[in-house]
């Protein structure tokens, strides 16, 4: 049997769960088991647990058939625990390095106490780490092992279960279980502490308590469920009634109860406004019913609040709280005035438009910071025209890029009066990046974030770990993301990442990428037309080279000798070069265009047409690999600077170990792969198949339709994802030529 059993309840934490499990499995102490309880989680958490359990026999997964809540999920795990000690770890939190070894060593040094209390820190999305405000209670001198009567101040620690290790036979003997409802930690924590005869301390941070920006915290949820606190303290005092030997704790626990009730009343964002009086009167009844004889009130303002509860003086309490709010409102108005003066740059015209009604049939599109009409927004635009022709579709485009807009597309130039009118009045705003900070999200507006790639490189908040890669203001980033109503995902891999690195209140749509529909639905005519537009003759082998942006390079300098490439691969091979859009035109590539064998397609408006026209893709860390994989054509990863790139930018998986096909780290190696044809072999085909199943799982040619039906038409029953093995994709250039010749 293991020394430690870690019970991990799991619900809607797919973005954080791998980090939690990795923090346990990576411990230097291995004498543990994990009892993971899937509380009927509606996201991918259950599948993540099963995948981890396949890889490590110390993980035991329980899948509940209905959602029972945190307390009862913990009970389910507790029933299966076999360790000498039980620990509870919330599935969005993590253990610090060496935590389990420190816990085991302290248990041994203190001769296996009934409870061991250890320290924690709070971690925030912006990288801040705050210590436990009462960590001083773990530093007091005295006996290594003691009862609560010797250190009653430990009751002032946060009422949580996950900063303690409990001897399992002690839990069984006392009959401790978790109740349902909010604040389920209170009965367990108080009843266990007052019952234990042998308690020990560990002055070491063992848990990193994640403060999620959105979700995951009942304390930020406005609900009548906060009335559950009354039931929890009823359980505490029922426990005291059943154990006369613990009567000395009535006074201290009465104080904890009153403080808890006042906290719920005073903190904004917990009780609905129409429930506050009811809560106060209920708290007052509990106060009078449980007031111990001779109980001394606290001094000062806190004591006056105790008196209000005792007298059931709700009106007096409201007046006191109102006075505080008035002072806060004066400060807030001053801040608002300052912010309004800063927003003056938006212009009075935009402000006037914001006061007008929304146009329910107006959709404003933008892509790549309003540089083009392309990507997922363009594909959604086309499908919207087909399914909802009554809607007026307008694109925001920068003045310098207006000449690149296809004929027939209605355009407003960014910064113009027409632009601000559209931003203010459109019911729907669609973008594959974020709109500018100056754009106000109106009540009733719908923001659709389409993204523009599956992430290999770190994104969003994860970039904080790689400061050399960005100078981003992450607080402003999340304010922009707060405007999202929907976030499109191409695969479950992306879903998990987006929800973690952009922790905001949006709905994820696992539809596939609309821009990739053409890669599934195109036929031989579309393939041949794409090649003809690029001047590619029949029989020409065309490679598309798409290196990505490197933050540590000032411009586009391909890590490939293009002249040598053209010379060594012969006249029947053409290389299409597409630089990342951050770089613009490149004199280096322009010089080589004159050879006719190197074609600069950096300015081509539709990358999907380049995919259709080419026989294979050469790339490094670009998200192009995930889209091109839909075509099931060869992909070559040319990564001569993998060590540098992965260290500076950070990546979500090791491309050298999990590539979509052949890999080359030197130019000579790449040329040999291409010249010999080894880039397209049974081995590379197998790699590509694995890659496609992981990253192209939703791309079945109906993504745009799903998005339009869900977001714009309000339908909830959407076309199902076509099973992977039943899908088709556009023919290769060779197959397209063969079909034409047969016809």
C-alpha positions as CSV (number, residue, x, y, z in Angstrom):
1,X,0.0,0.0,0.0
2,X,1.2,3.5,-0.8
3,X,2.2,6.0,1.9
4,X,0.1,8.7,0.4
5,X,-3.3,8.8,-1.5
6,X,-4.0,12.0,-3.4
7,X,-7.7,12.5,-4.1
8,X,-8.2,14.8,-7.1
9,X,-11.8,15.8,-7.9
10,X,-12.1,16.9,-11.6
11,X,-14.7,19.1,-13.2
12,X,-14.2,21.4,-16.3
13,X,-10.4,21.8,-15.9
14,X,-9.1,20.5,-19.1
15,X,-6.8,23.5,-19.5
16,X,-5.2,23.0,-16.1
17,X,-5.5,19.3,-15.4
18,X,-2.3,18.1,-17.2
19,X,-0.2,20.6,-15.2
20,X,-1.8,19.4,-12.0
21,X,-1.1,15.7,-12.8
22,X,2.4,16.4,-14.0
23,X,3.2,18.3,-10.8
24,X,2.4,15.1,-8.9
25,X,3.9,12.5,-11.2
26,X,7.1,14.6,-11.4
27,X,7.7,14.4,-7.6
28,X,10.9,12.7,-6.5
29,X,8.8,10.8,-3.9
30,X,7.1,7.9,-5.7
31,X,5.3,6.3,-2.8
32,X,1.8,7.5,-3.7
33,X,-1.4,6.9,-5.6
34,X,-3.7,9.3,-7.3
35,X,-7.5,8.8,-7.1
36,X,-8.8,11.0,-9.8
37,X,-12.6,11.5,-9.7
38,X,-14.2,12.7,-13.0
39,X,-17.3,14.5,-11.7
40,X,-19.1,13.9,-15.0
41,X,-17.1,16.8,-16.5
42,X,-18.6,18.0,-19.8
43,X,-15.2,18.9,-21.3
44,X,-12.2,16.7,-22.1
45,X,-11.1,16.2,-18.6
46,X,-12.2,12.6,-18.4
47,X,-10.3,11.7,-21.5
48,X,-7.2,13.4,-20.2
49,X,-7.4,11.3,-17.0
50,X,-7.8,8.1,-19.0
51,X,-4.8,9.0,-21.1
52,X,-2.7,9.6,-18.0
53,X,-3.9,6.4,-16.4
54,X,-2.8,4.4,-19.4
55,X,0.8,5.8,-18.9
56,X,1.0,5.5,-15.2
57,X,-0.5,2.7,-13.0
58,X,-0.4,4.9,-9.9
59,X,-3.4,6.8,-11.4
60,X,-6.8,5.4,-10.7
61,X,-9.8,7.0,-12.4
62,X,-13.4,7.1,-11.2
63,X,-15.9,8.3,-13.7
64,X,-19.1,9.4,-12.0
65,X,-22.3,9.1,-14.0
66,X,-23.8,12.4,-12.7
67,X,-22.3,15.6,-11.5
68,X,-22.4,15.5,-7.7
69,X,-20.3,18.5,-6.7
70,X,-16.9,18.8,-5.1
71,X,-17.7,17.4,-1.7
72,X,-19.3,14.2,-2.8
73,X,-16.7,13.7,-5.5
74,X,-14.0,13.8,-2.8
75,X,-16.0,11.2,-0.9
76,X,-16.0,8.9,-3.9
77,X,-12.2,9.2,-4.1
78,X,-11.8,8.8,-0.3
79,X,-13.6,5.4,-0.5
80,X,-11.0,4.1,-2.9
81,X,-8.0,5.4,-1.1
82,X,-5.6,2.8,0.2
83,X,-2.7,5.0,1.5
84,X,-1.6,5.6,5.0
85,X,-2.4,9.2,4.6
86,X,-4.9,11.1,2.4
87,X,-4.3,14.4,0.7
88,X,-6.8,16.4,-1.3
89,X,-5.6,18.3,-4.3
90,X,-7.9,20.5,-6.4
91,X,-7.4,19.8,-10.1
92,X,-6.4,23.3,-11.1
93,X,-3.7,23.5,-8.4
94,X,-0.2,22.1,-8.4
95,X,2.3,20.7,-6.0
96,X,5.6,22.4,-5.6
97,X,8.8,20.5,-6.4
98,X,9.7,18.1,-3.7
99,X,6.5,18.6,-1.8
100,X,5.7,14.9,-1.3
101,X,9.2,14.1,-0.1
102,X,9.0,16.9,2.4
103,X,5.6,15.7,3.6
104,X,6.7,12.1,4.0
105,X,9.9,13.2,5.8
106,X,7.9,15.4,8.2
107,X,5.4,12.6,8.9
108,X,8.2,10.3,9.8
109,X,10.0,12.8,11.9
110,X,6.9,13.6,13.9
111,X,5.9,9.9,14.4
112,X,2.9,9.8,12.1
113,X,0.5,12.4,13.5
114,X,-3.2,12.4,12.7
115,X,-2.9,15.7,10.8
116,X,0.0,17.4,9.1
117,X,-0.6,21.1,8.1
118,X,1.7,22.6,5.4
119,X,2.0,25.9,3.7
120,X,0.8,27.2,0.3
121,X,1.0,30.2,-2.0
122,X,-1.5,31.8,-4.3
123,X,-0.5,32.1,-8.0
124,X,-2.1,34.5,-10.4
125,X,-2.5,34.6,-14.2
126,X,-0.1,37.5,-14.4
127,X,2.7,35.7,-12.7
128,X,2.2,37.1,-9.3
129,X,2.8,34.8,-6.3
130,X,1.3,35.8,-2.9
131,X,2.3,33.9,0.3
132,X,-0.3,32.6,2.7
133,X,-1.1,35.6,4.9
134,X,-1.1,33.5,8.0
135,X,2.1,31.6,7.2
136,X,3.4,32.9,10.5
137,X,1.2,30.3,12.3
138,X,3.3,27.5,10.8
139,X,6.5,29.0,12.2
140,X,5.7,29.1,15.9
141,X,8.1,27.4,18.3
142,X,7.0,24.6,20.6
143,X,6.4,20.9,20.5
144,X,6.6,19.1,17.2
145,X,3.3,17.4,17.9
146,X,0.4,18.9,19.8
147,X,-3.4,19.2,20.0
148,X,-5.4,22.2,18.8
149,X,-5.9,23.2,22.4
150,X,-2.2,24.0,22.6
151,X,-2.4,26.2,19.4
152,X,-6.0,27.3,19.0
153,X,-4.8,30.1,16.7
154,X,-4.5,27.5,13.9
155,X,-8.3,27.9,13.5
156,X,-7.5,31.2,11.8
157,X,-5.9,29.5,8.9
158,X,-8.0,29.4,5.7
159,X,-10.7,26.8,6.0
160,X,-9.4,24.5,3.4
161,X,-8.6,20.7,3.3
162,X,-5.9,20.7,0.7
163,X,-3.1,22.1,2.9
164,X,-3.2,19.1,5.1
165,X,-2.4,15.4,5.2
166,X,-4.8,13.2,7.1
167,X,-4.0,9.8,8.5
168,X,-6.6,7.5,6.9
169,X,-7.3,5.5,10.1
170,X,-8.1,8.8,11.8
171,X,-10.5,9.8,9.1
172,X,-12.2,6.4,9.3
173,X,-12.4,6.5,13.2
174,X,-14.0,10.0,13.3
175,X,-16.4,9.2,10.4
176,X,-15.4,12.4,8.5
177,X,-17.0,12.9,5.1
178,X,-17.6,15.9,2.9
179,X,-21.2,17.3,2.8
180,X,-22.8,18.6,-0.4
181,X,-23.0,22.2,-1.3
182,X,-20.9,25.3,-1.1
183,X,-18.4,25.8,1.7
184,X,-18.0,22.0,2.2
185,X,-14.5,22.5,3.6
186,X,-15.8,24.1,6.8
187,X,-17.3,21.1,8.5
188,X,-14.4,18.8,7.5
189,X,-11.7,21.3,8.5
190,X,-13.1,22.3,11.9
191,X,-14.3,18.9,13.0
192,X,-11.0,17.2,12.1
193,X,-8.9,19.8,13.8
194,X,-10.8,19.8,17.1
195,X,-10.9,16.0,17.1
196,X,-7.2,15.3,16.4
197,X,-5.0,14.6,19.4
198,X,-1.7,14.8,17.4
199,X,-1.1,17.6,14.9
200,X,2.2,18.6,13.3
201,X,3.3,21.4,11.1
202,X,5.5,21.7,8.0
203,X,6.8,25.2,7.4
204,X,7.2,24.6,3.6
205,X,5.1,25.6,0.6
206,X,3.7,22.4,-0.8
207,X,0.7,23.6,-2.9
208,X,0.4,26.3,-5.5
209,X,-3.2,27.6,-5.2
210,X,-4.3,28.9,-8.6
211,X,-6.4,32.0,-8.6
212,X,-8.2,31.6,-11.8
213,X,-9.2,34.8,-13.6
214,X,-12.5,33.3,-14.8
215,X,-14.5,30.4,-13.4
216,X,-13.4,27.8,-10.9
217,X,-14.2,29.9,-7.8
218,X,-17.6,29.7,-6.1
219,X,-16.7,32.9,-4.1
220,X,-17.0,34.9,-7.4
221,X,-20.4,33.4,-8.2
222,X,-23.6,35.3,-7.5
223,X,-26.1,32.7,-6.3
224,X,-28.4,31.6,-3.6
225,X,-26.1,28.6,-3.2
226,X,-24.2,30.8,-0.7
227,X,-27.1,29.9,1.7
228,X,-25.4,26.5,2.0
229,X,-23.1,28.1,4.6
230,X,-25.9,27.7,7.1
231,X,-26.2,24.0,6.6
232,X,-22.4,23.6,6.9
233,X,-22.3,25.3,10.3
234,X,-25.4,23.3,11.4
235,X,-23.2,20.2,10.7
236,X,-20.3,21.7,12.7
237,X,-22.6,22.3,15.8
238,X,-24.3,18.9,15.4
239,X,-20.8,17.4,15.6
240,X,-20.2,19.4,18.8
241,X,-23.6,18.2,20.2
242,X,-22.6,14.6,19.6
243,X,-19.2,15.0,21.3
244,X,-19.6,16.6,24.7
245,X,-15.8,16.3,25.3
246,X,-15.4,19.0,22.6
247,X,-17.6,21.6,24.3
248,X,-14.7,23.9,24.8
249,X,-14.7,24.7,21.1
250,X,-18.2,26.2,21.0
251,X,-16.9,29.7,21.6
252,X,-14.1,29.7,19.0
253,X,-16.3,28.0,16.4
254,X,-19.1,30.4,17.1
255,X,-16.7,33.2,16.3
256,X,-15.6,31.5,13.0
257,X,-19.3,31.0,12.1
258,X,-20.2,34.7,12.6
259,X,-17.1,35.9,10.8
260,X,-18.0,33.6,7.9
261,X,-21.6,34.9,7.7
262,X,-20.4,38.5,7.7
263,X,-17.9,37.8,5.0
264,X,-20.6,36.4,2.7
265,X,-22.8,39.4,3.5
266,X,-20.0,42.0,2.9
267,X,-18.3,40.7,-0.1
268,X,-19.8,41.8,-3.4
269,X,-20.6,39.2,-6.1
270,X,-21.9,36.5,-3.8
271,X,-25.6,37.1,-2.8
272,X,-28.3,38.2,-5.2
273,X,-29.5,41.6,-4.1
274,X,-33.0,40.4,-3.3
275,X,-31.6,37.7,-1.0
276,X,-29.4,39.8,1.2
277,X,-32.1,40.6,3.8
278,X,-33.2,37.0,4.0
279,X,-29.6,35.9,4.5
280,X,-29.1,38.5,7.3
281,X,-32.2,37.4,9.2
282,X,-31.2,33.8,8.9
283,X,-27.7,34.6,10.2
284,X,-29.2,36.5,13.0
285,X,-31.3,33.5,14.1
286,X,-28.2,31.3,14.1
287,X,-26.3,34.0,16.1
288,X,-28.9,34.1,18.9
289,X,-29.5,30.3,18.9
290,X,-25.8,29.5,19.2
291,X,-24.5,32.4,21.3
292,X,-22.3,30.8,24.1
293,X,-22.8,32.1,27.6
294,X,-20.4,34.9,28.4
295,X,-19.1,35.2,24.8
296,X,-17.0,38.4,24.4
297,X,-17.6,40.3,21.2
298,X,-14.6,41.5,19.2
299,X,-13.6,45.1,19.7
300,X,-14.2,48.0,17.3
301,X,-16.2,47.9,14.1
302,X,-16.2,44.1,13.9
303,X,-17.9,44.0,17.3
304,X,-20.5,46.5,16.3
305,X,-21.4,44.2,13.4
306,X,-21.7,41.3,15.8
307,X,-24.2,43.5,17.8
308,X,-26.2,44.2,14.7
309,X,-26.6,40.5,14.0
310,X,-27.6,39.8,17.6
311,X,-30.3,42.5,17.4
312,X,-31.3,41.5,13.9
313,X,-30.7,45.1,12.9
314,X,-30.7,44.7,9.1
315,X,-31.5,48.3,8.4
316,X,-28.6,49.5,10.5
317,X,-26.3,47.1,8.7
318,X,-27.4,48.3,5.3
319,X,-26.9,51.9,6.3
320,X,-23.3,51.1,7.5
321,X,-22.5,49.3,4.3
322,X,-24.1,52.0,2.1
323,X,-21.8,54.6,3.7
324,X,-18.8,52.5,2.8
325,X,-20.1,52.1,-0.8
326,X,-20.6,55.8,-1.1
327,X,-17.0,56.5,-0.3
328,X,-16.0,53.8,-2.8
329,X,-18.3,55.3,-5.4
330,X,-16.7,58.7,-5.1
331,X,-13.3,57.2,-5.7
332,X,-14.6,55.2,-8.6
333,X,-16.2,58.2,-10.2
334,X,-12.9,60.1,-10.0
335,X,-11.2,57.2,-11.8
336,X,-13.9,57.0,-14.4
337,X,-13.6,60.7,-15.2
338,X,-9.9,60.2,-15.7
339,X,-10.5,57.2,-18.0
340,X,-13.1,59.1,-20.0
341,X,-10.6,61.8,-20.7
342,X,-8.2,59.2,-21.9
343,X,-10.8,57.7,-24.2
344,X,-11.4,61.1,-25.8
345,X,-9.3,60.0,-28.7
346,X,-12.1,57.7,-29.8
347,X,-14.0,60.8,-30.8
348,X,-17.4,62.2,-30.1
349,X,-18.7,60.6,-33.3
350,X,-18.0,57.1,-32.1
351,X,-19.6,57.9,-28.7
352,X,-22.7,59.1,-30.5
353,X,-23.0,55.9,-32.5
354,X,-22.7,53.8,-29.4
355,X,-25.9,55.4,-28.2
356,X,-27.8,54.2,-31.3
357,X,-29.5,50.8,-31.6
358,X,-27.6,47.8,-32.8
359,X,-28.3,46.6,-36.4
360,X,-29.2,42.9,-36.0
361,X,-28.4,42.2,-39.6
362,X,-25.0,43.9,-39.8
363,X,-21.8,41.9,-39.5
364,X,-18.3,43.5,-39.4
365,X,-15.3,41.3,-40.4
366,X,-11.6,41.8,-40.0
367,X,-8.6,39.7,-40.4
368,X,-4.9,40.0,-39.5
369,X,-5.2,43.5,-38.1
370,X,-7.4,44.6,-41.0
371,X,-4.7,43.8,-43.5
372,X,-6.7,41.6,-45.8
373,X,-9.9,39.7,-46.6
374,X,-8.8,36.2,-45.8
375,X,-8.6,33.3,-43.3
376,X,-11.5,32.0,-41.2
377,X,-13.4,35.3,-41.3
378,X,-13.4,35.2,-45.2
379,X,-14.7,31.6,-45.1
380,X,-17.4,32.5,-42.7
381,X,-18.3,35.5,-44.8
382,X,-18.9,33.3,-47.8
383,X,-21.0,30.8,-45.9
384,X,-23.0,33.5,-44.3
385,X,-23.8,34.8,-47.8
386,X,-25.1,31.3,-48.7
387,X,-27.1,30.6,-45.5
388,X,-28.2,34.1,-44.4
389,X,-28.2,36.4,-47.5
390,X,-30.4,39.0,-45.7
391,X,-27.4,39.9,-43.5
392,X,-25.2,42.8,-44.6
393,X,-21.5,41.9,-44.5
394,X,-18.8,44.6,-44.2
395,X,-15.1,44.3,-44.0
396,X,-12.8,46.6,-42.0
397,X,-9.6,47.2,-44.0
398,X,-6.7,49.6,-43.6
399,X,-6.5,52.3,-46.2
400,X,-3.1,51.1,-47.6
401,X,-4.6,47.6,-48.1
402,X,-7.9,48.6,-49.7
403,X,-6.7,48.0,-53.2
404,X,-6.2,44.3,-52.4
405,X,-9.9,43.7,-51.5
406,X,-11.8,41.4,-54.0
407,X,-14.5,43.0,-56.1
408,X,-17.9,43.0,-54.6
409,X,-16.8,43.1,-51.0
410,X,-18.2,46.1,-49.0
411,X,-15.4,47.8,-47.2
412,X,-15.0,50.5,-44.5
413,X,-11.6,52.0,-44.0
414,X,-10.2,51.7,-40.5
415,X,-10.5,55.0,-38.7
416,X,-13.2,56.4,-40.9
417,X,-16.6,57.5,-39.8
418,X,-18.1,54.5,-41.6
419,X,-15.7,52.3,-39.7
420,X,-16.7,53.7,-36.3
421,X,-20.4,53.4,-37.3
422,X,-20.0,49.8,-38.2
423,X,-18.0,49.0,-35.0
424,X,-20.7,50.7,-32.9
425,X,-23.8,49.4,-34.7
426,X,-22.9,45.9,-35.9
427,X,-24.6,43.1,-34.0
428,X,-21.7,40.7,-34.9
429,X,-18.0,41.4,-34.9
430,X,-15.8,38.7,-36.4
431,X,-12.0,38.7,-36.3
432,X,-9.1,36.3,-36.3
433,X,-7.1,38.5,-33.9
434,X,-8.4,41.2,-31.5
435,X,-10.0,44.4,-32.3
436,X,-8.2,47.6,-31.0
437,X,-8.4,48.5,-27.4
438,X,-10.6,51.5,-28.3
439,X,-13.4,49.3,-29.4
440,X,-16.2,49.1,-26.9
441,X,-18.1,45.8,-26.4
442,X,-21.8,46.8,-26.3
443,X,-24.4,44.9,-24.5
444,X,-26.0,42.6,-27.2
445,X,-23.0,42.6,-29.5
446,X,-21.6,39.2,-30.4
447,X,-17.8,38.9,-30.8
448,X,-16.6,35.8,-32.7
449,X,-12.9,35.1,-32.3
450,X,-11.8,32.7,-35.0
451,X,-8.1,32.5,-34.3
452,X,-5.7,31.9,-37.2
453,X,-3.8,28.7,-36.4
454,X,-3.2,25.8,-34.2
455,X,-0.5,26.7,-31.7
456,X,2.9,25.0,-31.7
457,X,4.5,28.0,-30.1
458,X,3.3,29.3,-26.8
459,X,0.5,31.8,-26.8
460,X,-1.4,34.2,-24.5
461,X,-0.5,33.9,-20.8
462,X,2.0,31.1,-21.5
463,X,4.2,33.7,-23.1
464,X,4.9,35.1,-19.7
465,X,7.3,32.2,-19.2
466,X,9.3,33.4,-22.2
467,X,9.8,37.1,-21.7
468,X,12.3,37.4,-24.5
469,X,9.6,36.6,-27.0
470,X,7.2,39.4,-26.3
471,X,6.7,42.8,-24.7
472,X,3.0,42.3,-24.4
473,X,0.8,43.9,-21.8
474,X,-1.0,40.8,-20.6
475,X,-3.6,42.7,-18.6
476,X,-4.7,44.6,-21.7
477,X,-4.6,41.3,-23.7
478,X,-7.2,39.8,-21.4
479,X,-9.3,42.9,-21.4
480,X,-9.5,42.5,-25.2
481,X,-10.3,38.8,-24.8
482,X,-13.1,39.6,-22.4
483,X,-15.0,40.8,-25.4
484,X,-15.2,37.4,-26.9
485,X,-18.5,35.5,-26.9
486,X,-17.3,32.6,-29.1
487,X,-13.9,31.1,-29.7
488,X,-13.5,28.7,-32.6
489,X,-11.3,25.7,-32.2
490,X,-9.8,23.5,-34.9
491,X,-9.0,20.6,-32.5
492,X,-9.3,19.6,-28.9
493,X,-5.6,20.3,-28.5
494,X,-6.3,24.0,-29.3
495,X,-9.4,24.1,-27.1
496,X,-7.4,23.2,-24.0
497,X,-4.7,25.7,-24.7
498,X,-7.1,28.6,-25.6
499,X,-9.2,28.1,-22.5
500,X,-6.1,28.2,-20.3
501,X,-4.1,31.0,-21.9
502,X,-7.1,33.2,-22.6
503,X,-9.1,32.7,-19.3
504,X,-12.3,34.6,-20.2
505,X,-16.0,33.9,-20.3
506,X,-16.6,32.8,-23.8
507,X,-18.1,29.7,-25.4
508,X,-15.7,27.4,-27.3
509,X,-17.0,26.1,-30.7
510,X,-15.2,22.9,-31.7
511,X,-16.2,23.2,-35.3
512,X,-12.9,22.9,-37.2
513,X,-11.4,25.9,-39.1
514,X,-13.7,27.4,-41.7
515,X,-10.8,28.3,-43.9
516,X,-9.9,24.6,-44.2
517,X,-13.2,23.6,-45.7
518,X,-11.9,24.2,-49.2
519,X,-9.0,21.7,-48.5
520,X,-11.7,19.1,-48.0
521,X,-14.2,20.1,-50.6
522,X,-12.1,21.2,-53.6
523,X,-12.0,19.1,-56.7
524,X,-9.6,18.6,-59.5
525,X,-10.7,21.8,-61.3
526,X,-9.9,23.9,-58.2
527,X,-6.5,22.3,-57.9
528,X,-5.6,22.9,-61.5
529,X,-6.9,26.4,-61.4
530,X,-4.8,27.2,-58.4
531,X,-1.7,25.9,-60.2
532,X,-2.5,27.7,-63.4
533,X,-2.8,31.0,-61.5
534,X,0.7,30.5,-60.3
535,X,2.1,29.5,-63.7
536,X,2.9,25.9,-62.6
537,X,3.0,23.6,-65.6
538,X,1.7,20.1,-65.6
539,X,4.4,17.7,-64.3
540,X,6.2,20.4,-62.3
541,X,6.9,19.4,-58.7
542,X,6.0,22.4,-56.5
543,X,7.2,22.8,-52.9
544,X,5.7,25.5,-50.7
545,X,8.2,26.9,-48.3
546,X,6.6,28.7,-45.3
547,X,9.0,29.6,-42.5
548,X,7.5,31.4,-39.5
549,X,8.3,34.6,-37.7
550,X,11.2,34.5,-35.3
551,X,11.1,37.2,-32.5
552,X,14.9,37.2,-32.3
553,X,15.4,38.1,-36.0
554,X,14.6,41.6,-37.3
555,X,13.5,40.6,-40.8
556,X,12.8,37.7,-43.1
557,X,16.1,36.0,-43.9
558,X,15.3,32.4,-44.9
559,X,17.5,29.8,-43.2
560,X,17.8,28.2,-46.6
561,X,20.0,29.0,-49.6
562,X,17.2,29.4,-52.2
563,X,19.7,29.6,-55.1
564,X,21.3,26.3,-54.2
565,X,17.9,24.8,-53.7
566,X,16.9,25.7,-57.3
567,X,20.2,24.6,-58.7
568,X,20.4,21.2,-57.1
569,X,16.8,20.1,-57.4
570,X,16.7,20.7,-61.2
571,X,14.4,22.4,-63.7
572,X,11.3,20.3,-62.9
573,X,11.0,21.7,-59.3
574,X,9.6,25.0,-58.3
575,X,9.8,26.6,-54.9
576,X,7.1,28.9,-53.7
577,X,8.3,31.1,-50.9
578,X,5.9,32.7,-48.5
579,X,7.3,34.9,-45.7
580,X,5.4,35.5,-42.5
581,X,3.1,38.5,-42.9
582,X,5.1,40.4,-40.2
583,X,8.0,40.8,-42.6
584,X,6.4,42.3,-45.7
585,X,8.4,42.3,-49.0
586,X,11.9,40.9,-48.8
587,X,14.7,42.2,-51.2
588,X,16.5,38.9,-50.7
589,X,13.6,36.9,-52.1
590,X,12.8,39.5,-54.8
591,X,16.3,39.1,-56.2
592,X,15.8,35.3,-56.7
593,X,12.4,35.7,-58.3
594,X,14.1,36.5,-61.6
595,X,15.3,32.9,-62.0
596,X,11.7,31.8,-62.6
597,X,12.3,28.8,-60.3
598,X,11.7,30.7,-57.1
599,X,8.2,32.2,-56.8
600,X,7.5,34.8,-54.1
601,X,4.0,34.2,-52.9
602,X,4.3,36.3,-49.7
603,X,1.6,38.6,-51.0
604,X,-0.8,36.0,-52.2
605,X,-4.2,36.7,-50.7
606,X,-5.4,33.1,-50.2
607,X,-2.9,30.8,-48.7
608,X,-5.4,27.9,-49.1
609,X,-5.0,28.2,-52.9
610,X,-1.2,27.8,-52.4
611,X,-1.9,24.7,-50.4
612,X,-4.1,23.2,-53.2
613,X,-1.5,24.0,-55.9
614,X,1.6,22.4,-54.2
615,X,2.8,18.9,-53.9
616,X,4.4,19.3,-50.5
617,X,5.0,21.8,-47.7
618,X,8.3,22.8,-46.2
619,X,8.0,24.7,-43.0
620,X,9.4,25.0,-39.5
621,X,7.2,26.2,-36.6
622,X,4.4,27.7,-38.6
623,X,0.8,26.7,-38.0
624,X,0.6,26.1,-41.7
625,X,1.6,22.5,-41.0
626,X,-1.7,21.8,-39.1
627,X,-3.8,23.2,-42.0
628,X,-1.8,21.5,-44.8
629,X,-2.1,18.2,-43.0
630,X,-5.8,18.3,-43.9
631,X,-4.7,17.6,-47.6
632,X,-2.8,14.5,-46.5
633,X,0.2,15.6,-48.6
634,X,3.9,15.4,-47.5
635,X,5.1,17.9,-44.9
636,X,8.8,18.4,-44.3
637,X,10.0,20.1,-41.1
638,X,13.1,22.1,-41.7
639,X,14.2,23.2,-38.2
640,X,17.9,24.2,-38.2
641,X,17.4,26.4,-35.1
642,X,15.0,24.2,-33.0
643,X,17.0,24.5,-29.8
644,X,17.0,28.3,-30.1
645,X,13.4,28.7,-31.1
646,X,12.0,26.3,-28.5
647,X,14.1,28.0,-25.8
648,X,13.2,31.6,-26.8
649,X,9.5,31.2,-27.7
650,X,8.6,27.9,-26.1
651,X,6.5,25.2,-27.7
652,X,3.7,22.9,-26.7
653,X,5.3,19.7,-28.0
654,X,8.6,18.5,-29.3
655,X,8.5,18.8,-33.1
656,X,11.5,16.6,-33.5
657,X,9.7,13.8,-31.6
658,X,6.2,14.3,-33.0
659,X,6.6,15.7,-36.5
660,X,4.0,15.6,-39.3
661,X,6.5,13.9,-41.6
662,X,10.2,14.1,-42.5
663,X,12.6,16.2,-40.4
664,X,15.8,18.0,-41.4
665,X,18.0,20.1,-39.2
666,X,20.6,21.0,-41.9
667,X,20.3,22.3,-45.4
668,X,22.2,19.4,-46.9
669,X,19.9,17.0,-45.1
670,X,16.9,18.8,-46.5
671,X,18.2,18.7,-50.0
672,X,18.9,15.0,-49.8
673,X,15.4,14.3,-48.5
674,X,13.9,16.2,-51.4
675,X,16.2,14.9,-54.2
676,X,15.8,11.2,-53.1
677,X,12.1,11.4,-52.5
678,X,12.6,10.1,-48.9
679,X,10.3,12.9,-47.7
680,X,7.4,10.8,-48.9
681,X,7.9,7.3,-47.5
682,X,5.8,4.8,-45.5
683,X,7.5,6.1,-42.4
684,X,6.6,9.7,-43.1
685,X,3.1,8.7,-44.1
686,X,2.6,7.0,-40.8
687,X,3.8,10.1,-38.9
688,X,1.5,12.3,-40.9
689,X,-1.5,10.0,-40.2
690,X,-0.9,10.2,-36.5
691,X,-0.5,14.0,-36.7
692,X,-3.6,14.4,-38.8
693,X,-5.8,12.4,-36.4
694,X,-4.6,14.6,-33.5
695,X,-4.8,18.0,-35.1
696,X,-7.3,17.7,-38.0
697,X,-10.1,16.0,-35.9
698,X,-12.8,18.5,-36.7
699,X,-11.8,19.6,-40.2
700,X,-14.3,17.7,-42.3
701,X,-15.4,20.4,-44.7
702,X,-18.4,21.7,-42.8
703,X,-16.8,24.0,-40.3
704,X,-18.1,27.3,-41.7
705,X,-21.6,25.9,-41.9
706,X,-21.4,24.9,-38.2
707,X,-20.2,28.4,-37.2
708,X,-22.9,30.2,-39.2
709,X,-25.7,28.0,-37.9
710,X,-24.6,28.3,-34.3
711,X,-23.6,32.0,-34.0
712,X,-25.7,33.8,-36.6
713,X,-28.8,31.5,-36.9
714,X,-28.9,30.4,-33.3
715,X,-29.2,26.7,-34.1
716,X,-28.0,24.2,-31.5
717,X,-28.4,21.1,-33.5
718,X,-25.4,21.3,-35.9
719,X,-24.1,19.0,-38.6
720,X,-22.1,16.2,-36.8
721,X,-18.4,15.8,-37.4
722,X,-17.8,13.3,-40.2
723,X,-15.8,10.3,-38.8
724,X,-12.1,10.7,-39.7
725,X,-11.8,7.6,-41.8
726,X,-14.9,8.5,-43.9
727,X,-13.6,11.9,-45.0
728,X,-12.3,13.0,-48.3
729,X,-9.8,15.8,-49.2
730,X,-8.8,17.6,-52.4
731,X,-6.9,15.6,-54.9
732,X,-3.2,16.0,-55.3
733,X,-1.9,17.8,-58.4
734,X,-1.0,14.5,-59.9
735,X,-4.4,13.1,-59.2
736,X,-6.1,16.2,-60.6
737,X,-4.1,15.9,-63.8
738,X,-5.0,12.2,-64.1
739,X,-8.7,12.9,-63.6
740,X,-8.6,15.5,-66.4
741,X,-6.8,13.2,-68.8
742,X,-9.3,10.4,-68.1
743,X,-12.1,12.9,-68.9
